[in-house]
């Protein structure tokens, strides 16, 4: 990490550790993760299930605090912020995409997509317009009035991606976004990430256990024994 400093990268993690206490002994999931992501990069995070990929993404997106270590976003330390400042950081700078989509079944694709805009207290008409625009961008312009149960798995993931994009974040964190999809649809979704990276200048950190998809990213890290090593 000597050539990577918080001032030179969009996202930097140094010495991130995370312990969980589910019994008498703590479980150390992360043991000092160092990584850096430049603006506009797509970085893959590879490793088997259970090695801590999701935990690391939760820390990078400020959904949890580390046991030790620090991360910087655009040169500013993340975990020195108050809880309200962390919530604002998540609402404005980060978009999340999960394996299980996390859509609200009673809402349409458009209603699911515009929720982040409403959380930012945007007027309904503005949030709706933003939602319609980004659904068009991910190829669901003709499906925005459908509910999740009326959409395929790939279409549901596109809605989840649209929801992650609608508030115009600079960083997208995707946790096994193709884990529930067949190989062909997985490639389509990963290629969509790369198109959005190129067209919007977005920065992606994508956790995956699929090395073939991971090789499409600009760079990668492999999580082993709670630490991150450059990959391949």
ROFIVEX-803320 format. One line per 2 residues: their letters; for each residue x, z, y of N, C-alpha, C. Coordinates in nm, 4 decimals, decimal comma. Each point is the difference from the previous one (the first is absolute). Layout:
BEGIN
A = X/Z/Y/X/Z/Y/X/Z/Y; ...
END
This chain:
BEGIN
XX = 0,0819/0,0000/-0,1216/-0,0819/0,0000/0,1216/0,0849/0,0000/0,1261; 0,1280/-0,0088/-0,0096/0,0838/0,0143/0,1184/-0,0213/-0,1111/0,1005
XX = -0,0438/-0,1202/-0,0468/-0,0201/-0,1108/0,0921/-0,1437/-0,0094/0,0468; -0,0857/0,0929/-0,0427/-0,1396/-0,0031/0,0379/-0,0304/0,1236/0,0821
XX = -0,0424/-0,0204/0,1224/-0,0318/0,1125/0,0865/-0,1433/-0,0134/0,0470; -0,0663/0,1109/0,0349/-0,1381/-0,0089/0,0449/-0,0203/-0,0958/0,1161
XX = 0,1007/-0,0178/0,0836/-0,0154/-0,0853/0,1177/-0,0025/-0,1485/-0,0364; 0,0528/-0,0390/-0,1163/0,0130/-0,1411/-0,0357/-0,1132/-0,0520/-0,0872
XX = -0,0828/0,0874/-0,0543/-0,1008/-0,0389/-0,0966/-0,1388/0,0425/0,0472; -0,1029/-0,0676/-0,0513/-0,1354/0,0444/0,0304/-0,0310/0,1310/-0,0723
XX = 0,0407/0,0084/-0,1271/-0,0301/0,1170/-0,0817/0,1251/0,0427/-0,0742; 0,0354/0,1262/0,0123/0,1175/0,0553/-0,0670/-0,0390/0,1329/-0,0631
XX = 0,0434/0,0205/-0,1232/-0,0147/0,1294/-0,0662/0,1378/0,0495/-0,0394; 0,0258/0,1260/0,0223/0,1276/0,0601/-0,0377/-0,0254/0,1345/-0,0678
XX = 0,0455/0,0095/-0,1242/-0,0056/0,1253/-0,0736/-0,1392/0,0527/-0,0283; -0,0977/-0,0904/-0,0165/-0,1363/0,0473/-0,0235/-0,0116/0,0653/-0,1375
XX = -0,0516/0,1205/-0,0003/-0,0273/0,0733/-0,1233/-0,1457/0,0436/0,0002; -0,0560/0,0075/-0,1205/-0,1378/0,0494/-0,0114/-0,0149/0,0766/-0,1299
XX = -0,0501/0,1225/0,0141/-0,0301/0,0853/-0,1139/-0,1486/0,0319/-0,0026; -0,0538/0,0107/-0,1197/-0,1379/0,0445/-0,0176/0,0010/0,1252/-0,0875
XX = -0,0891/0,0918/0,0315/-0,0120/0,1205/-0,0820/-0,1354/-0,0025/-0,0692; 0,0007/-0,0338/-0,1286/-0,1220/-0,0014/-0,0793/0,0033/0,1084/-0,1069
XX = 0,1064/0,0768/-0,0028/0,0165/0,1063/-0,0977/0,1077/0,0944/0,0487; 0,0594/0,0746/-0,0906/0,1033/0,0955/0,0427/0,1274/-0,0665/0,0504
XX = 0,0275/-0,1212/-0,0468/0,1219/-0,0693/0,0403/-0,0344/-0,1199/0,0883; 0,0735/-0,0216/0,1097/-0,0259/-0,1177/0,0842/0,0412/-0,1284/-0,0725
XX = -0,0726/-0,1073/0,0294/0,0308/-0,1326/-0,0539/0,0628/-0,0822/0,1119; 0,1258/-0,0374/-0,0181/0,0703/-0,0798/0,1018/-0,0226/-0,1473/-0,0291
XX = -0,0769/-0,0649/0,0852/-0,0307/-0,1420/-0,0184/0,1052/-0,0859/0,0693; 0,0322/0,0330/0,1240/0,1028/-0,0723/0,0756/0,1156/0,0942/0,0267
XX = 0,1230/-0,0500/-0,0170/0,1179/0,0861/0,0035/0,1012/-0,0432/0,1067; -0,0479/-0,0641/0,1045/0,0903/-0,0438/0,1059/0,0013/-0,1511/0,0137
XX = -0,1122/-0,0551/0,0450/-0,0150/-0,1454/0,0109/0,0520/-0,0476/0,1353; 0,0884/-0,0994/-0,0045/0,0477/-0,0703/0,1182/-0,0457/-0,1452/-0,0097
XX = -0,0602/-0,0514/0,1063/-0,0329/-0,1428/0,0051/-0,0202/-0,0402/0,1449; 0,0019/-0,1297/0,0221/-0,0222/-0,0533/0,1346/-0,0726/-0,1325/-0,0109
XX = -0,0892/-0,0250/0,0943/-0,0806/-0,1212/0,0014/0,0047/-0,0572/0,1406; 0,0395/-0,1241/0,0101/0,0081/-0,0661/0,1299/-0,1348/-0,0586/0,0399
XX = -0,0205/-0,0150/0,1294/-0,1225/-0,0612/0,0507/-0,0178/-0,1388/-0,0614; -0,1201/-0,0267/-0,0535/-0,0314/-0,1311/-0,0538/0,0450/-0,0235/-0,1422
XX = 0,0552/0,1014/-0,0655/0,0435/-0,0141/-0,1384/-0,1127/0,0323/-0,0975; 0,0104/-0,0584/-0,1202/-0,0802/0,0427/-0,1142/0,0961/0,0631/-0,0992
XX = -0,0160/0,1280/-0,0235/0,0889/0,0753/-0,0871/-0,0795/0,0496/-0,1197; 0,0491/-0,0301/-0,1202/-0,0646/0,0453/-0,1224/0,0567/0,1346/-0,0424
XX = -0,0861/0,0826/-0,0541/0,0392/0,1293/-0,0550/-0,0385/-0,0032/-0,1475; 0,0999/-0,0080/-0,0864/-0,0265/-0,0214/-0,1422/0,0343/0,1253/-0,0797
XX = -0,0589/0,0072/-0,1177/0,0244/0,1139/-0,0872/-0,1174/0,0206/-0,0920; 0,0236/0,0700/-0,1090/-0,1056/0,0268/-0,0962/-0,1034/0,0951/0,0580
XX = -0,1138/0,0091/-0,0671/-0,1024/0,0946/0,0423/0,0544/0,1418/-0,0066; -0,0339/0,0796/0,1020/0,0386/0,1396/-0,0006/0,1338/0,0317/0,0626
XX = 0,0700/-0,1016/0,0554/0,1328/0,0275/0,0570/-0,0072/0,0444/0,1462; -0,1180/-0,0064/0,0606/-0,0130/0,0484/0,1373/-0,0255/-0,1068/0,1036
XX = -0,0347/-0,1221/-0,0412/-0,0241/-0,1063/0,0974/-0,1162/0,0361/0,0932; -0,1092/0,0473/-0,0572/-0,1155/0,0368/0,0822/0,0338/0,1158/0,0924
XX = 0,0713/0,0978/-0,0522/0,0393/0,1149/0,0828/0,0830/-0,0449/0,1185; 0,0945/-0,0913/-0,0237/0,0840/-0,0491/0,1087/-0,0833/-0,0737/0,1043
XX = -0,0932/-0,0833/-0,0424/-0,0843/-0,0699/0,0958/-0,0851/0,0976/0,0801; -0,0487/0,1050/-0,0648/-0,0781/0,1006/0,0724/0,0843/0,0660/0,1091
XX = 0,1271/0,0255/-0,0299/0,0867/0,0580/0,1019/0,0266/-0,0998/0,1122; 0,0324/-0,1234/-0,0349/0,0312/-0,0999/0,1017/-0,1191/-0,0271/0,0913
XX = -0,1200/0,0132/-0,0544/-0,1203/-0,0210/0,0802/-0,0556/0,1260/0,0620; 0,0740/0,1113/-0,0112/-0,0385/0,1273/0,0607/-0,1311/0,0538/-0,0550
XX = -0,0311/-0,0343/-0,1254/-0,1136/0,0616/-0,0670/0,0375/0,1350/-0,0601; 0,1293/0,0267/-0,0068/0,0515/0,1289/-0,0471/0,1328/0,0246/0,0692
XX = 0,0403/0,1265/0,0019/0,1299/0,0371/0,0572/0,1002/0,0231/-0,1128; 0,1270/-0,0322/0,0223/0,1000/0,0220/-0,1039/0,0380/0,1475/-0,0105
XX = 0,0541/0,0347/-0,1160/0,0592/0,1325/-0,0162/0,1287/0,0108/0,0800; 0,0741/-0,1096/0,0075/0,1236/-0,0064/0,0789/0,0236/-0,1447/0,0388
XX = 0,0873/-0,0203/0,0987/0,0316/-0,1345/0,0455/-0,0835/-0,0413/0,1194; 0,0262/-0,1201/0,0492/-0,0678/-0,0506/0,1185/-0,0187/-0,1509/-0,0131
XX = -0,0985/-0,0519/0,0707/-0,0207/-0,1441/0,0122/-0,0222/-0,0324/0,1471; 0,0405/-0,1194/0,0384/-0,0148/-0,0471/0,1376/-0,0789/-0,1294/0,0011
XX = -0,0876/-0,0135/0,0977/-0,0720/-0,1248/0,0223/0,0316/-0,0483/0,1398; 0,0578/-0,1165/0,0096/0,0389/-0,0565/0,1295/0,0886/0,0973/0,0777
XX = 0,0874/0,0693/-0,0735/0,0969/0,0891/0,0613/-0,0474/0,1416/0,0256; -0,1293/0,0279/-0,0212/-0,0539/0,1328/0,0280/-0,0255/0,0744/-0,1303
XX = 0,0421/0,1261/-0,0099/-0,0227/0,0761/-0,1232/-0,1488/0,0193/-0,0263; -0,0398/-0,0221/-0,1244/-0,1419/0,0087/-0,0348/-0,0454/0,1440/-0,0151
XX = 0,0773/0,0806/-0,0717/-0,0504/0,1299/-0,0424/0,0235/0,1117/0,1012; 0,0517/-0,0332/0,1164/0,0044/0,0962/0,1089/-0,1298/-0,0016/0,0810
XX = -0,0923/-0,0889/-0,0343/-0,1244/-0,0123/0,0745/-0,1023/0,1033/-0,0460; -0,0930/0,0295/0,0879/-0,1116/0,0887/-0,0349/-0,0941/-0,0737/-0,0952
XX = -0,0924/0,0737/-0,0588/-0,0957/-0,0617/-0,0909/-0,0857/-0,1042/0,0720; -0,0379/0,0286/0,1227/-0,0806/-0,0979/0,0741/0,0809/-0,1248/0,0319
XX = 0,1287/0,0178/0,0296/0,0853/-0,1160/0,0264/0,0227/-0,0801/-0,1273; 0,0118/0,0661/-0,1141/0,0132/-0,0715/-0,1268/-0,1260/-0,0804/-0,0302
XX = -0,1164/0,0571/0,0272/-0,1256/-0,0729/-0,0215/-0,0059/-0,1231/0,0892; 0,0444/0,0134/0,1243/0,0024/-0,1140/0,0916/0,0976/-0,1065/-0,0490
XX = 0,1150/0,0434/-0,0523/0,0986/-0,0919/-0,0570/-0,0619/-0,0795/-0,1146; -0,0721/0,0670/-0,0890/-0,0630/-0,0694/-0,1126/-0,1065/-0,0977/0,0480
XX = -0,0751/0,0374/0,1024/-0,1084/-0,0861/0,0482/0,0507/-0,1234/0,0715; 0,1169/0,0071/0,0621/0,0448/-0,1092/0,0860/0,1142/-0,0826/-0,0580
XX = 0,0903/0,0615/-0,0748/0,1233/-0,0691/-0,0398/0,0041/-0,0426/-0,1462; -0,0831/0,0609/-0,0840/0,0120/-0,0201/-0,1447/-0,1319/-0,0477/-0,0585
XX = 0,0097/-0,0964/-0,0920/-0,1140/-0,0415/-0,0808/0,0307/0,0282/-0,1461; -0,0993/0,0490/-0,0738/0,0187/0,0378/-0,1397/-0,0827/-0,0912/-0,0907
XX = 0,0617/-0,0431/-0,1092/-0,0692/-0,0759/-0,1041/0,0261/0,0713/-0,1323; -0,1085/0,0330/-0,0728/0,0126/0,0774/-0,1223/-0,0389/-0,0831/-0,1220
XX = 0,0462/0,0436/-0,1164/-0,0307/-0,0691/-0,1244/-0,1501/-0,0051/-0,0264; -0,0698/0,1072/0,0313/-0,1419/0,0119/-0,0358/-0,0932/-0,0462/0,1112
XX = 0,0540/-0,0660/0,1028/-0,0757/-0,0592/0,1106/-0,0571/0,1047/0,0966; -0,0629/0,1070/-0,0531/-0,0554/0,1073/0,0833/-0,1032/-0,0519/0,1006
XX = -0,0849/-0,0900/-0,0465/-0,1085/-0,0495/0,0844/-0,1247/0,0864/-0,0181; -0,0831/0,0032/0,1026/-0,1264/0,0722/-0,0065/-0,1067/-0,0950/-0,0552
XX = -0,0549/0,0340/-0,1167/-0,0857/-0,0936/-0,0725/-0,1297/-0,0322/0,0718; -0,0471/0,0913/0,0846/-0,1280/-0,0233/0,0674/0,0161/-0,0868/0,1247
XX = 0,1223/-0,0311/0,0363/0,0261/-0,0792/0,1200/0,0407/-0,1418/-0,0369; -0,0272/-0,0938/0,0886/0,0433/-0,1377/-0,0206/0,1507/-0,0121/0,0226
XX = 0,0524/-0,1166/-0,0366/0,1422/-0,0257/0,0249/0,0319/0,0158/0,1479; -0,0862/-0,0501/0,0867/0,0244/0,0104/0,1435/-0,0048/0,1454/0,0451
XX = -0,0973/0,0758/-0,0466/-0,0113/0,1398/0,0415/0,1205/0,0811/-0,0476; 0,0465/-0,0259/-0,1217/0,1213/0,0666/-0,0479/0,1200/-0,0351/0,0873
XX = 0,0080/-0,1259/0,0390/0,1163/-0,0476/0,0743/0,0072/0,0581/0,1401; -0,1124/0,0138/0,0664/0,0042/0,0416/0,1409/0,0096/0,1515/0,0191
XX = -0,0025/0,0776/-0,1091/0,0053/0,1459/0,0133/0,1204/0,0490/0,0813; 0,1230/-0,0503/-0,0237/0,1123/0,0486/0,0820/-0,0195/-0,0250/0,1493
XX = -0,0640/-0,1109/0,0344/-0,0266/-0,0260/0,1411/-0,0935/0,1022/0,0594; -0,0999/0,0411/-0,0777/-0,0921/0,1030/0,0488/0,0699/0,1343/0,0128
XX = 0,0933/0,0295/-0,0932/0,0759/0,1249/0,0095/0,0869/0,0030/0,1255; 0,0374/-0,1181/0,0491/0,0740/-0,0077/0,1253/-0,0931/0,0021/0,1206
XX = -0,1279/0,0237/-0,0239/-0,1029/0,0090/0,1050/-0,0171/-0,1308/0,0763; 0,0212/-0,1099/-0,0701/-0,0285/-0,1291/0,0617/-0,1504/-0,0232/0,0014
XX = -0,0525/-0,0739/0,0977/-0,1424/-0,0337/-0,0001/-0,0369/-0,0759/-0,1275; -0,1239/0,0185/-0,0457/-0,0443/-0,0621/-0,1250/0,0215/-0,1516/0,0025
XX = -0,0352/-0,0637/0,1091/0,0114/-0,1462/0,0067/0,1458/-0,0443/-0,0124; 0,0911/0,0751/0,0614/0,1418/-0,0333/-0,0090/0,0511/0,0214/-0,1414
XX = -0,0363/0,1128/-0,0635/0,0423/0,0267/-0,1369/-0,0548/-0,1055/-0,0949; -0,1262/-0,0409/0,0214/-0,0594/-0,1038/-0,0849/0,0747/-0,1313/0,0147
XX = 0,0310/-0,0379/0,1214/0,0730/-0,1254/0,0215/0,1376/0,0049/-0,0647; 0,0681/0,1144/0,0108/0,1304/0,0140/-0,0633/-0,0119/-0,0101/-0,1522
XX = -0,1043/0,0634/-0,0561/-0,0208/-0,0058/-0,1437/-0,0282/-0,1409/-0,0484; -0,0851/-0,0714/0,0719/-0,0307/-0,1374/-0,0392/0,1248/-0,0885/0,0067
XX = 0,0800/0,0193/0,1031/0,1203/-0,0814/0,0151/0,0977/0,0204/-0,1158; 0,0232/0,1264/-0,0369/0,0993/0,0258/-0,1031/-0,0536/-0,0372/-0,1381
XX = -0,1293/0,0104/-0,0231/-0,0564/-0,0467/-0,1269/0,0136/-0,1515/-0,0129; -0,0168/-0,0709/0,1097/0,0270/-0,1437/-0,0014/0,1468/-0,0252/-0,0353
XX = 0,0865/0,0814/0,0551/0,1442/-0,0182/-0,0197/0,0410/0,0181/-0,1463; -0,0675/0,0889/-0,0720/0,0346/0,0224/-0,1407/-0,0859/-0,0838/-0,0943
XX = -0,0775/-0,0921/0,0554/-0,0736/-0,0943/-0,0829/-0,1356/0,0476/-0,0476; -0,0615/0,0955/0,0701/-0,1299/0,0522/-0,0420/-0,1076/-0,0211/0,1061
XX = 0,0144/-0,1045/0,0781/-0,0972/-0,0246/0,1054/-0,1411/-0,0199/-0,0515; -0,0143/-0,0496/-0,1239/-0,1323/-0,0246/-0,0570/-0,0481/0,1145/-0,0887
XX = 0,0757/0,1106/-0,0041/-0,0366/0,1108/-0,0884/-0,0150/0,1321/0,0764; 0,0049/-0,0044/0,1310/0,0068/0,1245/0,0764/-0,1286/0,0806/-0,0047
XX = -0,1125/-0,0606/-0,0376/-0,1261/0,0749/-0,0089/-0,0238/0,0553/-0,1403; 0,0921/-0,0233/-0,0931/-0,0144/0,0486/-0,1367/0,0555/0,1420/-0,0129
XX = -0,0589/0,0759/-0,0899/0,0504/0,1334/-0,0309/0,1056/-0,0083/-0,1105; 0,0838/0,1046/-0,0149/0,1083/-0,0050/-0,0978/-0,0447/-0,0372/-0,1410
XX = -0,1162/0,0487/-0,0430/-0,0481/-0,0301/-0,1339/-0,0328/-0,1461/-0,0212; -0,0109/-0,0745/0,1082/-0,0296/-0,1439/-0,0084/0,1261/-0,0847/0,0133
XX = 0,1163/0,0641/0,0048/0,1267/-0,0696/0,0184/0,0894/0,0184/-0,1216; 0,0856/-0,0979/-0,0246/0,0994/0,0125/-0,1061/0,1076/0,1005/0,0406
XX = 0,0844/0,0375/-0,0959/0,1084/0,0921/0,0314/0,0925/-0,0550/0,1076; 0,0341/-0,1263/-0,0101/0,0863/-0,0604/0,1007/-0,0642/-0,0025/0,1370
XX = -0,1311/-0,0262/0,0036/-0,0703/0,0002/0,1285/-0,0081/0,1409/0,0573; -0,0221/0,0993/-0,0848/-0,0022/0,1372/0,0495/0,1356/0,0395/0,0591
XX = 0,1079/-0,0455/-0,0642/0,1315/0,0326/0,0542/0,0223/-0,0720/0,1323; -0,0547/-0,1197/0,0163/0,0106/-0,0687/0,1283/-0,0748/0,0767/0,1091
XX = -0,1139/0,0584/-0,0353/-0,0712/0,0837/0,0969/0,0867/0,1191/0,0381; 0,0631/0,0614/-0,1004/0,0870/0,1148/0,0279/0,1167/-0,0403/0,0894
XX = 0,0535/-0,1195/-0,0211/0,1087/-0,0494/0,0851/-0,0513/-0,0239/0,1418; -0,1182/-0,0595/0,0106/-0,0585/-0,0221/0,1328/-0,0198/0,1320/0,0727
XX = -0,0486/0,1008/-0,0717/-0,0197/0,1317/0,0609/0,1334/0,0577/0,0486; 0,1075/-0,0235/-0,0772/0,1317/0,0500/0,0405/0,0533/-0,0728/0,1227
XX = -0,0452/-0,1231/0,0223/0,0509/-0,0814/0,1101/-0,0798/0,0134/0,1289; -0,1239/0,0467/-0,0092/-0,0933/-0,0193/0,1102/0,0435/0,0730/0,1267
XX = 0,0716/0,1116/-0,0118/0,0404/0,0729/0,1201/0,1389/-0,0424/0,0486; 0,0491/-0,1117/-0,0543/0,1256/-0,0631/0,0428/0,1208/0,0935/-0,0133
XX = 0,0219/0,0564/-0,1181/0,1179/0,0850/-0,0202/0,1256/-0,0847/-0,0079; 0,1137/0,0635/0,0151/0,1271/-0,0703/-0,0171/0,0536/0,0128/-0,1415
XX = -0,0455/0,1009/-0,0741/0,0517/0,0282/-0,1333/-0,1156/0,0060/-0,0992; 0,0143/-0,0720/-0,1127/-0,0967/0,0058/-0,1083/0,0680/0,0629/-0,1213
XX = -0,0600/0,1053/-0,0533/0,0480/0,0650/-0,1209/-0,0995/-0,0302/-0,1116; 0,0470/-0,0662/-0,1046/-0,0873/-0,0428/-0,1090/0,0440/0,0669/-0,1293
XX = -0,0891/0,0765/-0,0601/0,0308/0,0780/-0,1193/-0,0581/-0,0691/-0,1230; 0,0843/-0,0682/-0,0767/-0,0420/-0,0743/-0,1190/-0,1235/-0,0854/0,0309
XX = 0,0060/-0,0860/0,1021/-0,1197/-0,0718/0,0436/-0,0520/-0,1011/-0,1008; 0,0817/-0,0362/-0,0998/-0,0451/-0,0955/-0,1016/-0,0180/0,0666/-0,1360
XX = 0,0060/0,1326/-0,0043/-0,0037/0,0709/-0,1274/-0,1274/-0,0203/-0,0793; -0,1125/-0,0286/0,0670/-0,1276/-0,0195/-0,0692/-0,0386/-0,1463/-0,0129
XX = 0,0944/-0,0897/0,0278/-0,0323/-0,1425/0,0043/0,0714/-0,0770/-0,1105; -0,0571/-0,1131/-0,0384/0,0638/-0,0854/-0,0998/0,1218/-0,0677/0,0625
XX = 0,0906/-0,0563/-0,0826/0,1256/-0,0554/0,0542/-0,0199/-0,1073/0,1065; -0,0955/-0,0896/-0,0190/-0,0203/-0,1075/0,0980/-0,0471/0,0563/0,1339
XX = -0,0984/0,0910/-0,0050/-0,0502/0,0599/0,1238/0,1073/0,0864/0,0652; 0,0832/0,0642/-0,0813/0,1096/0,0808/0,0543/0,0928/-0,0854/0,0851
XX = 0,0324/-0,1176/-0,0493/0,0872/-0,0897/0,0778/-0,0666/-0,0428/0,1292; -0,1297/-0,0280/-0,0067/-0,0729/-0,0409/0,1206/0,0051/0,1110/0,1052
XX = -0,0223/0,1245/-0,0416/0,0009/0,1120/0,0939/0,1397/0,0210/0,0582; 0,1025/-0,0060/-0,0853/0,1361/0,0195/0,0502/0,0373/-0,1123/0,0966
XX = -0,0393/-0,1220/-0,0316/0,0284/-0,1119/0,0904/-0,0747/0,0155/0,1321; -0,1185/0,0622/-0,0039/-0,0726/0,0278/0,1237/0,0799/0,0960/0,0870
XX = 0,0595/0,1034/-0,0604/0,0860/0,0904/0,0759/0,1116/-0,0782/0,0696; 0,0645/-0,0896/-0,0734/0,1127/-0,0739/0,0564/-0,0455/-0,0947/0,1113
XX = -0,1203/-0,0557/-0,0144/-0,0519/-0,0857/0,1079/-0,0276/0,0831/0,1254; -0,0595/0,1166/-0,0180/-0,0271/0,0875/0,1145/0,1302/0,0482/0,0634
XX = 0,0999/0,0251/-0,0823/0,1322/0,0376/0,0522/0,0535/-0,1094/0,0908; -0,0096/-0,1254/-0,0467/0,0542/-0,1117/0,0772/-0,0820/-0,0274/0,1258
XX = -0,1327/0,0036/-0,0123/-0,0862/-0,0384/0,1117/-0,0144/0,1099/0,1052; -0,0010/0,1236/-0,0435/-0,0231/0,1115/0,0921/0,1268/0,0776/0,0335
XX = 0,1085/-0,0262/-0,0725/0,1206/0,0790/0,0197/-0,0137/0,1421/-0,0492; -0,0881/0,0200/-0,0985/-0,0250/0,1341/-0,0524/0,1147/0,0471/-0,0888
XX = 0,0123/0,1297/-0,0114/0,0981/0,0630/-0,0873/-0,0746/0,0604/-0,1190; 0,0485/-0,0298/-0,1214/-0,0660/0,0468/-0,1217/0,0966/0,0836/-0,0830
XX = -0,0506/0,1085/-0,0559/0,0653/0,0705/-0,1100/-0,1009/-0,0005/-0,1144; 0,0363/-0,0656/-0,1101/-0,0945/-0,0249/-0,1090/0,0527/0,0631/-0,1278
XX = -0,0702/0,1001/-0,0491/0,0368/0,0629/-0,1259/-0,0591/-0,0800/-0,1154; 0,0818/-0,0317/-0,0992/-0,0471/-0,0774/-0,1142/0,0875/0,0292/-0,1211
XX = -0,0609/-0,0084/-0,1179/0,0787/0,0086/-0,1222/0,0282/-0,1393/-0,0562; -0,0414/-0,1045/0,0741/0,0160/-0,1389/-0,0448/0,1245/-0,0607/0,0643
XX = 0,1100/-0,0143/-0,0748/0,1230/-0,0518/0,0609/-0,0118/-0,1452/0,0461; -0,0842/-0,0795/-0,0653/-0,0155/-0,1399/0,0415/-0,0606/-0,0081/0,1394
XX = -0,0990/0,0837/0,0274/-0,0575/0,0025/0,1345/0,0987/0,0602/0,0990; 0,0699/0,1042/-0,0411/0,0940/0,0668/0,0901/0,1081/-0,0952/0,0491
XX = 0,0404/-0,0948/-0,0831/0,1058/-0,0944/0,0393/-0,0442/-0,0940/0,1119; -0,1298/-0,0079/0,0271/-0,0475/-0,0831/0,1100/0,0260/0,0650/0,1359
XX = 0,0237/0,1315/0,0000/0,0256/0,0718/0,1248/0,1400/-0,0321/0,0516; 0,0261/0,0369/0,1242/0,1319/-0,0251/0,0590/0,1078/0,0863/-0,0650
XX = -0,0332/0,1248/-0,0282/0,0937/0,0939/-0,0624/-0,0801/0,0974/-0,0836; 0,0720/0,0849/-0,0725/-0,0701/0,0994/-0,0779/0,0811/0,1261/-0,0206
XX = -0,0698/0,1048/-0,0367/0,0617/0,1249/-0,0435/-0,0610/0,0371/-0,1346; 0,0814/0,0573/-0,0880/-0,0502/0,0550/-0,1251/0,0073/0,1519/0,0069
XX = -0,1103/0,0629/-0,0344/-0,0029/0,1463/-0,0054/0,0429/0,0452/-0,1396; 0,1049/0,0800/-0,0055/0,0516/0,0541/-0,1255/0,0385/0,1452/0,0250
XX = -0,0522/0,0894/-0,0839/0,0367/0,1427/0,0106/-0,0227/0,0554/0,1406; -0,1063/-0,0463/0,0650/-0,0350/0,0537/0,1302/0,0818/-0,0522/0,1160
XX = 0,0819/-0,1043/-0,0239/0,0805/-0,0590/0,1075/-0,0221/-0,1517/0,0000; 0,0298/-0,0620/0,1143/-0,0196/-0,1446/0,0154/0,1335/-0,0705/0,0015
XX = 0,0119/-0,1041/-0,0817/0,1210/-0,0815/-0,0038/-0,0367/-0,1449/0,0321; 0,0863/-0,0732/0,0727/-0,0299/-0,1401/0,0284/-0,0265/-0,0784/-0,1284
XX = -0,0965/-0,0924/0,0070/-0,0403/-0,0797/-0,1163/-0,0314/-0,1421/0,0451; 0,0292/-0,1056/-0,0762/0,0619/0,0062/-0,1335/0,1506/0,0147/0,0124
END
